[in-house]
Amino acid sequence: MKPLSYLDIHTHGKRPYEDAVSVFTLSQEELDHGQVERPYATAGIHPWWLEELDPGQIESLKNQILKMADSGKLWGIGETGIDRTYPE
């Protein structure tokens, strides 16, 4: 078995690399529809989204994530938004 080049634990890219394991983070649209088409996927409510969503939408996303997690569709839970940059 050939060793993997790396483990990508958080990507929004849509194409996996042949020599890596990629953990894909689902978009809001994928969450809305419960779409998981990758072997390794995570989901969460990104802090960036909070500025544009009303409480009902947030609750709906939360329930969808919990449903997907309970059904075994997700590899993990996560989205923290620490990559956001703010102008100084």
C-alpha positions in Angstrom: 0.0 0.0 0.0 1.4 3.4 -1.0 1.5 5.9 1.8 -0.7 9.0 1.4 1.0 12.4 0.8 -1.3 14.1 3.4 -4.5 14.2 5.2 -6.6 17.3 4.4 -8.9 17.7 7.4 -10.9 20.6 6.1 -11.6 21.4 2.5 -14.5 23.0 0.6 -12.9 21.7 -2.7 -15.0 19.3 -4.7 -12.2 17.1 -6.2 -10.4 14.7 -4.0 -6.7 14.2 -4.5 -5.5 10.7 -5.5 -2.8 10.5 -2.9 -4.6 12.1 0.0 -7.6 11.6 2.3 -9.8 14.8 2.2 -12.5 15.6 4.7 -15.0 17.7 2.9 -17.0 20.4 4.7 -20.5 20.6 3.4 -21.8 23.9 2.1 -25.0 25.5 3.4 -26.8 24.3 0.2 -25.6 20.8 0.7 -26.9 20.9 4.3 -30.2 22.2 3.2 -30.7 19.2 1.0 -28.9 16.6 3.1 -26.5 15.9 0.3 -23.4 13.9 1.2 -21.7 12.5 -1.8 -18.2 12.0 -0.3 -16.9 9.3 2.0 -15.6 11.8 4.6 -17.7 14.8 5.3 -18.2 17.2 8.2 -20.9 19.8 8.8 -21.6 22.7 11.0 -23.1 26.2 11.2 -20.4 28.5 10.1 -20.2 31.8 12.0 -20.1 33.7 8.7 -23.7 32.4 8.0 -25.1 33.8 11.3 -25.1 37.4 10.0 -27.5 36.4 7.2 -29.7 33.7 8.7 -32.7 34.2 10.9 -33.2 32.0 14.1 -35.6 29.6 12.2 -33.0 29.0 9.5 -30.3 28.3 12.1 -32.6 25.9 13.9 -33.4 24.1 10.7 -29.7 23.7 9.8 -28.9 22.5 13.3 -31.7 19.9 13.0 -30.4 18.8 9.6 -26.9 18.4 10.9 -28.1 16.3 13.9 -30.3 14.1 11.6 -27.3 13.5 9.3 -25.0 12.8 12.2 -27.5 10.3 13.7 -27.8 8.5 10.4 -24.0 8.1 10.1 -23.7 10.4 7.0 -21.1 12.6 8.7 -17.5 11.9 9.7 -17.5 14.8 12.1 -19.1 18.0 13.3 -17.2 21.3 12.8 -17.1 24.8 11.4 -15.6 27.6 13.5 -14.8 30.3 11.0 -11.3 31.1 12.4 -10.1 31.7 8.8 -12.2 34.8 8.4 -10.2 38.0 8.0 -11.4 41.5 9.0 -10.1 44.8 7.7 -8.1 46.7 10.3 
